[in-house]
Amino acid sequence: MKKLLFGMIAFFAVASLSSCGYNSSIKLDEKVKAQWGEVENQYQRRADLIDNLVATVKGAANFEKETLTQVIEARAKATSIQVDPNKLTPETLQKFQSSQGELSQALGRLMIVSERYPELKANQNFLELQAQIEGTENRIAVARRDFNMAVQEYNTNIRTFPNNLFAGMFGFAQKGSFAAEAGANKAPKVEF
């Protein structure tokens, strides 16, 4: 009888631990990491396209050196910041997002300045690269949205009962997500 009682207690102890959310938290953590990988993939795609864009612009016009230099420097800074998917804190994401924002601004200036050069605007390579970069910006937005949704699902999982009782014990902590940049609610001023 003691063995049966001990066996039942052990069975219920194991069964109660199975509902602690450990496995679901692991799955969601892996989903967040995979989504982060896709975000990095899209930013890398943009960084790779920039080299081709700069080379095309240089070859097509005596372009403003300052604008090209800003794009090249912003690209170098943006690609130098690596974020560990195990440490997706709001601070590390803000640093990453800030460097990517600087690159977006530099690219925007490059596109605006290109309006002054009719031969560049008519260059098929430039037009194709411009379309590729626009498409990549859309892919980045989708990847960031999917990442934020995965983070929300993960954070909700580890903060809801009964998972919140065990999340800290197993080392699950909240992850940061992308937020709108300061001033994003205002339309950009475009000057020619």
ROLUMZA-922356 format. One record per residue (C-alpha): z, y, x; residue in one letter. Coordinates in Angstrom, 2 decimals. Each point is the difference from the previous one (the first is absolute). Layout:
// ROLUMZA-922356
pz=Z	py=Y	px=X	residuo=a
...
***
This chain:
// ROLUMZA-922356
pz=0.00	py=0.00	px=0.00	residuo=m
pz=0.80	py=2.36	px=2.88	residuo=k
pz=-3.43	py=-0.60	px=1.50	residuo=k
pz=-1.66	py=0.73	px=-3.32	residuo=l
pz=2.01	py=3.21	px=-0.44	residuo=l
pz=-0.72	py=1.03	px=3.61	residuo=f
pz=-3.70	py=-0.76	px=-0.52	residuo=g
pz=-0.14	py=2.09	px=-3.16	residuo=m
pz=1.73	py=2.93	px=1.70	residuo=i
pz=-2.41	py=-0.22	px=2.94	residuo=a
pz=-2.97	py=-0.17	px=-2.38	residuo=f
pz=1.14	py=3.08	px=-1.93	residuo=f
pz=0.72	py=1.89	px=3.21	residuo=a
pz=-3.52	py=-0.66	px=1.26	residuo=v
pz=-1.48	py=0.80	px=-3.41	residuo=a
pz=1.89	py=3.28	px=-0.18	residuo=s
pz=-1.26	py=1.01	px=3.44	residuo=l
pz=-3.56	py=-0.71	px=-1.06	residuo=s
pz=0.29	py=2.84	px=-2.50	residuo=s
pz=1.23	py=2.44	px=2.64	residuo=c
pz=-3.51	py=1.34	px=0.41	residuo=g
pz=-0.42	py=-0.91	px=3.64	residuo=y
pz=-3.37	py=-1.69	px=-0.41	residuo=n
pz=-1.38	py=2.70	px=-2.29	residuo=s
pz=1.22	py=2.66	px=2.43	residuo=s
pz=-1.75	py=-1.77	px=2.88	residuo=i
pz=-3.25	py=-0.17	px=-1.99	residuo=k
pz=0.19	py=3.67	px=-0.92	residuo=l
pz=0.87	py=0.99	px=3.57	residuo=d
pz=-3.08	py=-1.87	px=1.22	residuo=e
pz=-2.08	py=1.71	px=-2.67	residuo=k
pz=1.19	py=3.41	px=1.23	residuo=v
pz=-0.91	py=-0.95	px=3.58	residuo=k
pz=-3.45	py=-1.17	px=-1.09	residuo=a
pz=-0.61	py=3.21	px=-1.93	residuo=q
pz=1.15	py=2.01	px=3.01	residuo=w
pz=-2.53	py=-1.90	px=2.10	residuo=g
pz=-2.73	py=1.07	px=-2.43	residuo=e
pz=1.12	py=3.63	px=0.25	residuo=v
pz=-0.22	py=-0.20	px=3.80	residuo=e
pz=-3.37	py=-1.72	px=-0.29	residuo=n
pz=-1.46	py=2.85	px=-2.05	residuo=q
pz=1.43	py=2.67	px=2.33	residuo=y
pz=-1.51	py=-1.90	px=2.95	residuo=q
pz=-3.35	py=-0.09	px=-1.78	residuo=r
pz=0.14	py=3.78	px=-0.34	residuo=r
pz=0.97	py=0.44	px=3.65	residuo=a
pz=-2.93	py=-2.19	px=1.06	residuo=d
pz=-2.45	py=2.02	px=-2.11	residuo=l
pz=1.20	py=3.29	px=1.48	residuo=i
pz=-1.39	py=-0.82	px=3.46	residuo=d
pz=-3.44	py=-0.54	px=-1.53	residuo=n
pz=0.28	py=3.16	px=-2.07	residuo=l
pz=0.97	py=2.13	px=2.99	residuo=v
pz=-2.85	py=-1.43	px=2.09	residuo=a
pz=-2.49	py=0.70	px=-2.79	residuo=t
pz=1.25	py=3.54	px=-0.45	residuo=v
pz=-0.10	py=0.68	px=3.75	residuo=k
pz=-3.57	py=-1.24	px=0.20	residuo=g
pz=-1.24	py=1.94	px=-3.01	residuo=a
pz=1.34	py=3.48	px=0.69	residuo=a
pz=1.76	py=2.22	px=2.46	residuo=n
pz=3.07	py=-0.41	px=-2.07	residuo=f
pz=3.25	py=1.91	px=0.29	residuo=e
pz=1.84	py=-1.71	px=2.82	residuo=k
pz=3.38	py=0.90	px=-1.45	residuo=e
pz=-0.67	py=-1.90	px=-3.22	residuo=t
pz=-1.18	py=-3.11	px=1.82	residuo=l
pz=2.95	py=0.20	px=2.39	residuo=t
pz=2.41	py=0.20	px=-2.94	residuo=q
pz=-1.56	py=-3.07	px=-1.61	residuo=v
pz=0.12	py=-1.98	px=3.24	residuo=i
pz=3.62	py=1.00	px=0.69	residuo=e
pz=1.09	py=-0.74	px=-3.57	residuo=a
pz=-1.68	py=-3.41	px=0.17	residuo=r
pz=1.75	py=-0.80	px=3.28	residuo=a
pz=3.38	py=0.99	px=-1.45	residuo=k
pz=-0.57	py=-1.90	px=-3.23	residuo=a
pz=-0.98	py=-3.22	px=1.76	residuo=t
pz=2.88	py=0.20	px=2.46	residuo=s
pz=2.69	py=-0.32	px=-2.67	residuo=i
pz=0.71	py=-3.63	px=-0.80	residuo=q
pz=2.40	py=-0.97	px=-2.78	residuo=v
pz=1.81	py=-3.33	px=0.09	residuo=d
pz=-0.36	py=-1.58	px=-3.47	residuo=p
pz=3.58	py=-1.22	px=0.32	residuo=n
pz=1.21	py=3.60	px=0.32	residuo=k
pz=-1.73	py=1.81	px=-2.86	residuo=l
pz=2.61	py=2.70	px=-0.35	residuo=t
pz=-0.79	py=3.31	px=-1.70	residuo=p
pz=0.30	py=1.76	px=3.37	residuo=e
pz=-2.52	py=-2.22	px=1.80	residuo=t
pz=-2.42	py=0.23	px=-2.91	residuo=l
pz=0.35	py=3.79	px=-0.05	residuo=q
pz=-0.85	py=0.19	px=3.71	residuo=k
pz=-3.00	py=-2.27	px=-0.51	residuo=f
pz=-1.13	py=1.89	px=-3.09	residuo=q
pz=0.34	py=3.35	px=1.78	residuo=s
pz=-2.30	py=-1.04	px=2.86	residuo=s
pz=-2.53	py=-1.40	px=-2.46	residuo=q
pz=0.20	py=3.24	px=-1.99	residuo=g
pz=-0.84	py=2.02	px=3.10	residuo=e
pz=-3.04	py=-2.20	px=0.53	residuo=l
pz=-1.08	py=0.48	px=-3.62	residuo=s
pz=0.27	py=3.78	px=0.41	residuo=q
pz=-2.03	py=-0.04	px=3.20	residuo=a
pz=-2.69	py=-2.11	px=-1.68	residuo=l
pz=-0.03	py=2.40	px=-2.92	residuo=g
pz=-0.58	py=2.94	px=2.36	residuo=r
pz=-2.81	py=-1.94	px=1.68	residuo=l
pz=-1.72	py=-0.61	px=-3.32	residuo=m
pz=0.37	py=3.63	px=-1.05	residuo=i
pz=-1.31	py=1.35	px=3.31	residuo=v
pz=-2.96	py=-2.38	px=-0.25	residuo=s
pz=-1.25	py=2.06	px=-2.95	residuo=e
pz=-1.02	py=2.69	px=2.51	residuo=r
pz=-2.48	py=-2.32	px=1.67	residuo=y
pz=-2.97	py=-0.83	px=-2.25	residuo=p
pz=-1.51	py=-2.39	px=2.57	residuo=e
pz=3.28	py=-1.94	px=0.08	residuo=l
pz=0.23	py=-0.15	px=-3.78	residuo=k
pz=-3.50	py=-1.46	px=-0.10	residuo=a
pz=0.70	py=-2.59	px=2.72	residuo=n
pz=-0.03	py=-3.44	px=-1.64	residuo=q
pz=2.60	py=-1.42	px=2.44	residuo=n
pz=2.38	py=2.82	px=-0.84	residuo=f
pz=-0.49	py=-0.48	px=-3.73	residuo=l
pz=0.61	py=-3.74	px=0.28	residuo=e
pz=3.13	py=0.50	px=2.10	residuo=l
pz=1.25	py=2.66	px=-2.39	residuo=q
pz=-0.43	py=-2.44	px=-2.91	residuo=a
pz=1.77	py=-2.73	px=2.01	residuo=q
pz=2.95	py=2.28	px=0.70	residuo=i
pz=0.21	py=1.06	px=-3.66	residuo=e
pz=-0.01	py=-3.67	px=-0.99	residuo=g
pz=2.65	py=-0.77	px=2.59	residuo=t
pz=2.22	py=2.78	px=-1.33	residuo=e
pz=-0.25	py=-1.65	px=-3.42	residuo=n
pz=0.84	py=-3.39	px=1.52	residuo=r
pz=3.02	py=1.56	px=1.72	residuo=i
pz=1.19	py=1.42	px=-3.32	residuo=a
pz=-0.34	py=-3.43	px=-1.66	residuo=v
pz=1.75	py=-1.77	px=2.90	residuo=a
pz=2.86	py=2.53	px=-0.10	residuo=r
pz=0.33	py=-0.41	px=-3.78	residuo=r
pz=0.10	py=-3.80	px=0.32	residuo=d
pz=2.56	py=0.29	px=2.81	residuo=f
pz=2.20	py=2.30	px=-2.11	residuo=n
pz=-0.20	py=-2.46	px=-2.91	residuo=m
pz=1.02	py=-2.89	px=2.27	residuo=a
pz=2.90	py=2.05	px=1.39	residuo=v
pz=1.11	py=0.93	px=-3.52	residuo=q
pz=-0.06	py=-3.66	px=-1.06	residuo=e
pz=1.94	py=-1.03	px=3.12	residuo=y
pz=2.59	py=2.79	px=-0.31	residuo=n
pz=0.49	py=-0.74	px=-3.70	residuo=t
pz=0.49	py=-3.68	px=0.78	residuo=n
pz=2.70	py=0.55	px=2.61	residuo=i
pz=1.80	py=2.64	px=-2.07	residuo=r
pz=0.23	py=-1.93	px=-3.29	residuo=t
pz=2.79	py=-2.36	px=-0.97	residuo=f
pz=0.68	py=-2.67	px=1.28	residuo=p
pz=-2.33	py=0.49	px=2.98	residuo=n
pz=1.87	py=3.14	px=1.04	residuo=n
pz=3.09	py=-2.13	px=0.64	residuo=l
pz=-1.82	py=-2.05	px=2.62	residuo=f
pz=-2.67	py=2.39	px=1.37	residuo=a
pz=2.33	py=1.62	px=2.54	residuo=g
pz=1.35	py=-3.36	px=1.11	residuo=m
pz=-3.51	py=-1.20	px=0.78	residuo=f
pz=-1.08	py=3.24	px=1.70	residuo=g
pz=-2.27	py=1.38	px=-2.72	residuo=f
pz=-0.01	py=3.79	px=0.02	residuo=a
pz=-1.98	py=2.52	px=-2.01	residuo=q
pz=-3.38	py=0.98	px=1.41	residuo=k
pz=-1.59	py=3.42	px=0.02	residuo=g
pz=-3.25	py=0.89	px=-1.72	residuo=s
pz=-2.66	py=2.66	px=0.28	residuo=f
pz=0.69	py=3.31	px=-1.68	residuo=a
pz=-2.23	py=2.98	px=-0.60	residuo=a
pz=-0.17	py=2.39	px=2.91	residuo=e
pz=1.59	py=3.42	px=-0.33	residuo=a
pz=-2.38	py=2.33	px=-1.80	residuo=g
pz=-2.14	py=-2.82	px=-1.38	residuo=a
pz=0.50	py=1.37	px=-3.49	residuo=n
pz=-2.02	py=3.10	px=0.88	residuo=k
pz=-3.78	py=0.05	px=0.20	residuo=a
pz=-1.32	py=0.53	px=3.55	residuo=p
pz=-1.63	py=3.31	px=0.81	residuo=k
pz=-3.55	py=-0.48	px=1.17	residuo=v
pz=-1.63	py=2.75	px=2.00	residuo=e
pz=-3.50	py=0.14	px=1.49	residuo=f
***
